[in-house]
Amino acid sequence: MKSLRFLLMLCALVATVTNARAKQPNIVLIFVDDLGYGDLGCYGNRTHETPNIDRLAAEGQRWTSFYASGATCVPSRRGLMTGRHPSLMGRSNLVESREHLMPATLSKYGYATAMLGKWHLAGYPKDFTISPMHPLDCGFERHLGTPGSNDVPAPTGKKQTREVFDVCDKFTFQVPLIKGREVIEFPANQELFTARYTKAAVDWIKEDRDRPFFLYLAHNMPHAPVFASPEFQGRSRGGRYGDVIEEIDWSVGQVMKAVKDVGIIDETLIVFTSDNGPWTMFGPHGGTAKPLRGEKGTSWEGGYRVPAIFHWPGKIKPGTINGMAANLDLHSTFIKIATGQLPKNQIVKQKGYISLDLTGALLRGEKTPRKQWYYNSGGAIAFRSGPFKMHLSSKDRSSNPDTRAREPLARHEIPLLFHLENDVSESTDLSASNAKKILQLRNEMAEFLSSASN
């Protein structure tokens, strides 16, 4: 009798675990590099043709106030993978935190994991193939891509300037393409990055497996220098940059087709976003943040606010979400969706864990939980609470595109003040008649920084 009871309990436990696993969705995160808020049709662009991304937005949720964790590449990725605000982490040693990064956590809960594209989580190690921060040491089982941006290293004796971008070819910036821990091409043909990653993504999605998967597709493009495959060159009204955007759109379409072909579209959450704002200062080699002010490397909205689209048929109701969120919130959100539990604040010796769970807004129509955001890019500091944003210091671009000399900061003794719901382009300073509001924001920022430093 006891044996029968034990057998029944065991069967019930197996059934519970099986059902829990069955409910775990696949997660596809498409993370592009330096795409501007105004670069897509669904965000108002009338030059680039982006039908696949526009369809993804029409069938899902398009967020209008979604922030990158940082206004440049590495901080944004640190926020994404750790759930921590990169400006509040202090001295970070991510090697000690690898088991708590997003992919490692998902892997512990049974996910197959693959990383394709630009990593750039921990700078540029001398030998990426043996780096302790290689994707294969951070929770990913499959890897193909580059250690960092496609503009490093610069040609001998040169800097990453507008003039160099004007004349460079697909091999000028000598970047390795690495599969697993093996360099398979050096220098890599930059025209083929998007196509190669897309083929690898489609092949991986179509692999026969009995586990849910997490695919991190982190395109190098449209980070300058920009290159598209021969099939896309000269096709766009937006020049070379437009060609690159339209190839990324094709890539999104290929990923969507693969998910549908395998029959898992209803079991798959797809998120599309950018690591930071566009590098507009490089003219035809960069994008646009319009109607936002600013660009990559600044604390204006154009530096931080990026496109964000969430797609999950039958789970996410189509619509436009105007509430605030940030890419570091994907850390809590993905783990909650995958495990039913929120991650704990347990990354070793690091502060600033402020990741918030977005599942209420995504799945149940609740208000977004984030009400504040802290901007800090190269000393340009701002703080937002609700619709109000103050700038304590600012700059219009990160550096001079012709010399790459760092741009000076403008420090504001009386902070600039803007009402973003009425003035998303940050064009009308309200500080002269709103001393009380500025004092309130100062106090809120101090409290935010204090609480986030634990």
N, C-alpha and C positions, 0 to 999 in steps of 0.2 A: 504493500500500500504506500509505504514511504517512497519507494522507488518510482511509483506511478506519479505521486505528487511532485517529486523532484523533476521528473520528465516533463510534466505539464508546465511547471514553473520555468524550466529551461526553454521550452518551446515558446512560451509567452515572451521571455526575454529576447530570444532570437527574433521573434516577430516584431517586437518594439524597436530593436536596433535596426532591423531591415526597413521598417516603415520610416524611421528617422532618417536613414540614409537616402531613402527614396525621395524624401522631401528636400534634400539638399540640392539647390540649383547649381548649374554651371555658372561661372562668372567670367565674363570677357571684359577686360578693361583696355580700351584703345586710348592711348596716351600720346598725343602728338606734341611736337616741340616748337614753341614760339608761334603758335597759331593765335591770331588776334580775335577779339570779341566780334569784330565786324567782318571776318573773312568768309563767313558761310551764308548761303542764301537764307536759311531759316533765322539768321540773326541780322538780316537786312542787306547783305551784299547783293548787288545787281550785276557784278562783273563775272564772278566765278560761278560755274555750273556745278552744283553739289546736290544732285537729285537723291542720291542714296542716303546721305546724311540728313537731308531735309525730310526724307521719308521716315527715317529713324526717329526724328523729332516729332513728326506728325502722329506717329503711332505710339509715342511714348511721352515722357515729360521733358520739356525744355525749361531749364532753369536760367533765370536772368540775373541772379545775384550770387553766383558761385565763384569762390575765390581759389586761386592757387595758394599753396602754403607759403610760397616765396615768389618774388618777382624775377628770379633767375633759376637756372636749372637745378643745381644741387640742393638748395634749400627746399624747393618744391618737392623733390623726390624724397628727401628726408622726412618731410611732413607726411607725405603719402604713405610711406612704408612703416613709419613709427607711430603715427597718430599724434605726434608732438609738434608744437609750434617751433619751427627751426630757430627763431630768434630768441626763444626762451629755454632752449635745451642746455645752454651753458657749454662747457667743454664736453664734446660728445665722443664717446668711444663705442661706435656701433658694433665692433667685433664682440663686445660683451653682451650685446643685445640681439644677436642674430636670431636666437630661438623665439623671440617675441615679435619679429617683423611680420608683416601681413602674410607673406607667402609661407613662412615657416609655421605659423599658427594654422593656416588653412591645411597645410600638409599633415599636421598632427591629427586633424579631424577627417582624414581620408581623402583629401583632394589630390588629384594629379595636377602638377604645376609646371608651367612653361613660361619662359621669359624670352621674348624676341625683340631685338632692337637696342636702343640706347639705354645703358644702365646708369652711369654717372651718379651713383649714390654716395660715393666716397672719394671724389676727386679723380686724379689720374695716377694710379700706382705705377711704379717703374715696370713691373711685369704683371699685367692683369691676369695672366693665365695661372699665376700662383698666389694671387691676392687673397687674403682671408675674407675679403668682402666680395668675392666673386659670387654671382647669382647662385651657383651650385652650392655655395656655403651658406646661403641665406634662405633656403627653403624651396628653391626651384630645382626640378628634376631635369629639365631640358633648357638649353640656352643656345641662342644664336644672335650675335650682335656686336656692338662696339663698346669699348670701355666708357666712353663719354661722348662729347659733342663731335660733330663731323668737321669742326674748324680747328681742331687741335691734334697735332702741332701745326703751327703756321709754317709756311715755307721758310727756308733758311734766310735769315736777314730781314724777314718781313713781319708785319703784324696783321691782325685781322681787320683790315681797313676796307673802306668802300672801294678804293682803287684796286686792291687785290681781288676782291669779290667780282669786280667788273671784268677782269681778264683771266681768272682762274678756270681750269678745266676739271674734269671729273677725277683726276689723279693729283692735282696740285697739293691738296691737303691730304697727307699720307696717313690714312687711318686704317688700322687693322680690322678685318672681319674675323670674328672668333666664333667657332662652334664648339660648345663645351669648353674645353681648355686648350683647344688647338687653333692656332692661327691658320685659317684656310685661304686667306687672300690678303696680300699686302703689296702695295697699297690697294685698298678696296675701290672698286668702281662705284662711285657715289650715285651714278645714274640708276643703279640697279637696287639700291637699298629698299625702297618701298615695295618693289615687285618681289624681291627675295623674301622679305619678311611676310608678305601676304601669302606666297606659296607655302611657306613653312607653317603659317597659321592654319591655312585651309587643310593641309595634310595632317596636322596635329589634331584638329577638330574631328577629322574623319577617322582617326585611329579607333580600333575596336577596344573598348575598355569598359570595365564594370564599376568605375568610380566617377564621381562628379569631377569637374576640372576647373582650374583657374588659369586663364590665359591672359598674360600681361603683354600686350602688343604695343611697344613703345617706339614709335617711328622717330628716326633721326630728323625727318623733314617736318615742317618747313624752316628749320634752323639754317641760317646762312653758313656756307654757300648752298644755294638751293639747286637741286638737280632732279629731273624727271626721266623716266624711261624713254627710249626713242619713240615708242608708240604714242606718248603723250606730249612730246615736244612740239611747240608751235600750234597747239590746238586751242588754247584758251585766249579769251579777250584780255586776260590779265597778265600777258607776257609769261616769262619763265616762272615767276612765282605762282601765277594762276595755273600753269601746267602742273606744278607740284601739288597744289590744292586739289585739282581735279583728279590726279592720280590717287591721292589719299582717299578721295570720295569713292573712286573705283574700288580701292582696297576695302573700304567699309562694306560696299556692295558684295564683294567676294566673300567676306566673313559672314555676312547675313545669309548669303546663298548656301554656304557650307552648313551653317546651323540648320537651315530649313531642309536641305537635302538629307541630312542625317536624321531629321525628324525630332529635333530637340529644341525647337524654337520656343515652345511654351515652358521649357524647363531651364531657360537660359536668360540670365540678367546680363544685358550689354550696356556698358557705360562708355561714353565718348567724352573726352575733355582734353584740355591743353595744359602744359606744365607752367605756363606764365603768358604774359602778353607778348605782342609782336615786337620785332626789332625794326621798328618803323624808320629809324634814323639811317638805315641802309637803303632807303629808296626802293628800287625794283627788286631788291633781295629780301625785303621784309614786308610784313602785312599791315593791316590796319585794325585799330581798336575802336573806330568810330561806331557810335557817337560818343565814346568815352574819351577822356583826356589822358594823355600820357602813353607810355609804352613800357616794354621790358626794362627792368632795372629801376623803376620809379615807384613811388608810393601813390601816384594817381590811380584812379580806377583802371585805366588802361594797362597798368603793369600787373595788376593782381586779378581783376575780374575776367573770367574766361568762359567760353561756351561750355555747357555741360548738358548732356542728354542721357536719360535713363530709359531703357526699353526692356519690358518683360511682359509679353502678352498675357492677358488674363489676371495679372497681378498688379501691374502699374496702370492706373487709369490715365489715358492721354490728357495732356493739358499743359499749361504754362505755370511754373512755380516762381513767384517773385520773392519768396523768403530767402534768407541768407543761409549759406553753407560754404564749406571749404573742402579741398581735396583730402585734407587730413581726417575729415569725417568719414571718408570711405573705409578707413581702418576699422572703426567700430561697426560701421554698417555692414561691410562684407562678413565680418566675423559673426555678427548677430544673425545675419541671414543664413550663414552656413552652419551655425552651431546652436542657435536659439538662445545664446548667452552673450552678454557683453564682455569684452576683454577687460582684464584688470590692469590697473596702473602699476606695472611690474617691470618695466624696462630698466635695466641695471644702471644706477647712478646717473640717471638723466631726468631732467625736469620738463615741465611744459606739456604734460599729457592733457590735451583739451579736446580730443576726438569725441564727437557727439553722434549718436545713432540716428540716422535719417529714415529708418524704416516706417515710422509713423506717418511722415509726410509722403513717402513713396507709395506705401501700400494701403494706408487707411485714410488719406486725405486730411491728416492733422497738420497743424501749423509747424513750420520748421523750428527746430529747437534753438538754433544759433541766433543770438540777438546782437552780438558784438564781434568786431574783428580788429586786430592789431597789425599794422603795416610797418615794416622796417626793412628798407632796402638800401644798403650802402650809406646808412645814416639819415636817409629820408624817412621821417617818422610821421605816422598818422594813426588815428583811432576812430572807429565807427561804432556808434550805438544807435540802433534803430535807423531812422532815416538821416541822422546827423553825423557828419564827419568833420574832424578837425585835423589840420596839418600843423605840426610843430616845426617841421623843416621839409624842404622839397627840392626837387630838381626836375628838369624837363626831359632829360635823357641820362643814361648811365655814363656815357663817355662821348668824346668827340669822334665821329665816324671816320675822319680823315687822319687823325693822329693817335686815337685811342687813349688820349689823356683823359683822366677822370674829370667829370664835370663838377664844378663847385656846388656846394649846398647853399640854398637860401634858408636862413634860420629866421623864424617868425616869432618875434617877441610877443606879439599878440597873435595867437594861432589863427590861421585861415579857417573859416567855417562854411560848410556847404550843406544844403538839404538835398540829398541824393534822389529822393523820390520826385522832387520838383525840378532838379537840376543835375541830371546824371552826368553831364559834361563838365561839372565843377567849374562853371564860368562866372557865377555870381557869389562873391564873398559876403557873408552875412555877419562877419565878426563885429563890425562897428556898433551894431545895435543889439548884440546878444551876449553880453559879458556873463550873465548868469548861466546861460547854456554852455559856454566855454568852461566855466568853473565846474559845472556838473560833469562835463566830459572828462576834464582833468581828474576829478575824483574817481570817476568810473574806470578810467584807464589805470590809475594807481591801484585800485582794488583788483582789477583784472590781472595786472602783472603780478601782484602779490599772490593771488590765489593760484595762478598758473605756474608759479615758481616752486610749488611743492612737489 
